[in-house]
Amino acid sequence: METLSNKIFLVGGGAGEVGEGITRQLMRAGATVVIPTRYPEKIKAFQHTLPESGRLITVEGNVGDPKDAERVRDEVINKTRVLNAVVASLGGWFQGTNLTDLSLDLWTKALDNNLTPHFLFAKTFLPLIADSYDSTYTMINGGSALIPFPTGGHISIAASAQIMMKNVLTMENKDKPVRINTLVLATPIATRSRSGSEPNWLTADEVGSYVTYLASNRGRNVQGETIVFDSRSQLSQIF
């Protein structure tokens, strides 16, 4: 694995189930990782699993709120002075109702939890790195972006729109050096706290390894892509 020791990453959702694997692998490559979080205690729950090769910085705040996102941005820059890369691992999952039976409140909740945070995160943090050489902005998405899920259609629609958001951001920044990509996790992900995982499931740390690759010199030619990550063989091809 290439060293990322000179890079500072902001990882939205870096204390989440998948996000902690991303945090671990970036730190294992030597990066400094900044995690904005509403729940600092979540970081304490997995801090013992982090390697000593990187450095962790936490900033308390809600990046899903426009004003608080700006405050977090200012605090991050005050602590790091510069950012080299951003990872947006945001959103969640809930299902149980056919689309035409879904209440307006649940529809709004799906957008507010799964699409709007990506918009606010990009709006707040992408401009900080867009003009920087070798910078990367990586969005994490789920397989529901490509496969319609009955009773989970609201999440599928929000996830599909996230891909278009990446496409628009790529076109709007086509003359800038930043590399913008979406990593679609097309299988269930085995996490530290998820029981009953299957042997063929990818792990959160394997997701982190792919994110690390995208930010490394070896991933320098990957730009504007929607990468469907569904097999460990994809890792064996790059490592």
C-alpha positions in Angstrom: 0.0 0.0 0.0 1.3 3.4 -0.9 1.9 5.9 1.8 -0.5 8.7 2.4 1.6 10.2 5.2 1.6 13.7 3.8 -2.2 13.8 3.3 -5.0 15.0 5.5 -8.4 13.4 4.9 -11.8 14.6 6.1 -14.1 11.6 6.4 -17.8 12.4 6.8 -19.3 9.4 8.5 -15.9 8.2 9.6 -17.3 7.0 12.9 -20.0 4.9 11.2 -20.2 1.2 10.6 -18.5 1.4 7.2 -16.7 4.7 7.9 -14.6 3.2 10.7 -13.1 0.7 8.2 -12.3 3.7 5.9 -10.7 5.6 8.8 -8.6 2.5 9.8 -7.2 1.9 6.3 -6.4 5.6 5.7 -4.6 5.8 9.0 -2.8 2.5 8.2 -1.5 4.2 5.1 -0.2 7.0 7.3 -2.8 9.6 6.6 -4.2 12.1 9.1 -8.0 11.6 9.4 -10.4 14.3 10.5 -13.8 13.0 11.6 -16.7 15.4 12.1 -19.3 13.7 14.4 -22.3 14.4 16.5 -21.5 11.5 18.8 -17.8 11.5 19.9 -18.4 8.4 22.0 -18.8 6.4 18.8 -15.2 7.0 18.1 -14.1 5.8 21.5 -15.9 2.5 20.8 -13.5 1.6 18.0 -10.4 3.8 18.8 -8.6 0.7 20.1 -8.7 -0.8 16.6 -6.9 2.1 15.0 -3.3 1.8 13.9 -0.6 4.0 15.2 0.7 4.9 11.7 -1.7 7.7 11.2 -3.2 10.5 13.3 -6.9 11.1 14.2 -8.6 14.4 14.8 -12.2 14.7 15.8 -14.5 17.8 15.5 -17.9 17.7 17.1 -20.7 19.0 15.0 -23.5 18.2 12.6 -22.5 18.4 8.9 -26.1 17.8 8.0 -27.0 21.3 9.2 -25.9 24.2 6.9 -24.8 26.5 9.7 -23.1 23.9 11.7 -21.4 22.5 8.6 -19.8 25.9 8.1 -18.7 26.0 11.7 -17.2 22.5 11.4 -15.4 23.6 8.2 -13.8 26.6 9.9 -12.7 24.5 12.9 -11.2 21.8 10.6 -9.2 24.4 8.7 -8.1 26.0 12.0 -6.8 22.6 13.1 -5.3 21.3 9.9 -4.6 24.5 7.8 -5.1 22.4 4.7 -7.1 19.4 3.4 -6.0 17.1 0.6 -9.0 14.7 0.3 -12.6 14.3 1.4 -14.6 11.1 1.8 -18.4 11.3 2.2 -19.7 8.1 3.8 -23.1 9.5 4.7 -26.7 8.2 5.0 -28.5 5.2 6.3 -31.2 2.6 5.5 -34.8 2.0 6.4 -37.6 0.2 4.6 -41.0 -1.3 5.1 -43.4 0.6 2.9 -44.3 0.6 -0.8 -43.5 3.9 -2.5 -47.1 4.8 -3.1 -48.0 4.1 0.5 -45.0 6.2 1.8 -46.0 9.2 3.9 -44.6 12.6 2.9 -42.8 12.7 6.2 -40.9 9.5 5.5 -40.1 10.6 1.9 -38.7 13.8 3.3 -36.8 11.9 5.9 -35.2 9.7 3.2 -34.0 12.8 1.3 -32.9 14.6 4.5 -30.9 11.6 5.7 -29.4 10.2 2.4 -29.2 12.9 -0.2 -29.2 16.4 1.4 -26.2 15.5 3.6 -24.2 14.7 0.5 -25.2 18.0 -1.1 -24.3 20.0 2.0 -21.0 18.1 2.5 -20.0 18.8 -1.1 -21.1 22.4 -1.0 -19.1 23.0 2.2 -15.9 21.0 1.7 -15.4 20.3 -2.1 -14.4 24.0 -2.7 -11.6 23.6 -0.2 -9.8 21.0 -2.2 -11.1 21.5 -5.8 -8.1 23.6 -6.9 -5.5 21.5 -5.2 -3.2 19.1 -7.1 -3.8 15.4 -6.5 -6.9 16.0 -4.3 -9.7 13.5 -4.2 -13.4 13.6 -3.3 -14.9 10.2 -2.9 -18.6 9.5 -2.3 -19.7 6.2 -0.7 -23.0 4.8 -2.0 -25.0 1.6 -1.7 -26.2 -1.0 -4.2 -29.7 0.3 -3.9 -28.5 3.1 -6.2 -28.5 0.6 -9.1 -31.0 -2.1 -7.9 -34.6 -1.1 -7.0 -35.6 -2.4 -3.6 -39.3 -2.9 -3.0 -40.4 -1.2 0.2 -37.1 0.6 0.1 -37.7 2.6 -3.0 -37.2 6.0 -1.3 -33.6 5.0 -0.4 -33.0 3.7 -3.9 -34.2 7.0 -5.4 -32.0 9.1 -3.1 -29.0 6.8 -3.8 -29.5 7.0 -7.6 -29.7 10.8 -7.3 -26.4 10.7 -5.5 -24.8 9.2 -8.6 -26.1 12.1 -10.7 -24.8 14.5 -8.1 -21.3 13.0 -8.6 -21.8 13.4 -12.4 -22.8 17.0 -12.1 -19.9 17.8 -9.7 -17.5 16.1 -12.0 -18.6 18.2 -15.0 -18.7 21.4 -13.0 -15.1 20.8 -11.9 -13.7 19.3 -15.1 -11.1 22.0 -15.5 -9.8 21.5 -11.9 -7.4 18.9 -10.6 -9.7 17.3 -8.1 -10.7 13.7 -8.8 -14.3 13.0 -8.0 -15.6 9.4 -7.8 -18.5 7.3 -6.3 -17.9 3.9 -4.8 -21.0 1.8 -4.9 -21.1 -1.0 -2.4 -23.0 -3.6 -4.2 -22.9 -6.3 -1.5 -23.8 -6.3 2.2 -20.8 -5.1 4.3 -19.5 -7.0 7.3 -18.7 -4.6 10.1 -17.3 -4.9 13.5 -20.7 -4.9 15.2 -22.7 -6.7 12.5 -23.5 -10.3 13.5 -24.4 -13.0 11.0 -22.2 -11.8 8.1 -21.6 -14.2 5.2 -18.2 -15.3 4.0 -18.7 -13.6 0.6 -19.6 -10.2 2.1 -17.0 -7.5 1.8 -15.7 -6.0 5.0 -15.6 -2.3 6.1 -11.8 -2.5 6.0 -11.9 -3.8 2.4 -14.0 -0.7 1.5 -11.3 1.4 3.3 -8.6 -0.3 1.2 -10.4 0.7 -2.0 -10.9 4.3 -0.8 -7.2 4.4 0.0 -6.4 3.2 -3.5 -8.5 5.9 -5.1 -6.6 8.5 -3.1 -3.2 7.1 -3.9 -0.9 7.6 -6.9 -2.1 4.3 -8.3 -5.6 5.7 -8.5 -4.6 8.9 -10.2 -6.2 8.1 -13.5 -9.6 7.3 -11.9 -11.8 10.3 -12.3 -15.5 10.9 -12.6 -16.3 7.2 -12.2 -19.1 5.2 -10.6 -17.2 2.2 -9.4 -19.3 -0.8 -8.4 -17.4 -2.6 -5.7 -18.8 -6.1 -5.3 -15.9 -8.5 -5.3 -12.6 -9.1 -3.4 -11.0 -9.8 -6.8 -11.2 -6.0 -7.5 -8.8 -5.6 -4.6 -6.4 -8.3 -5.8 -6.2 -6.5 -9.1 -4.9 -3.3 -7.5 -2.8 -4.6 -4.5 
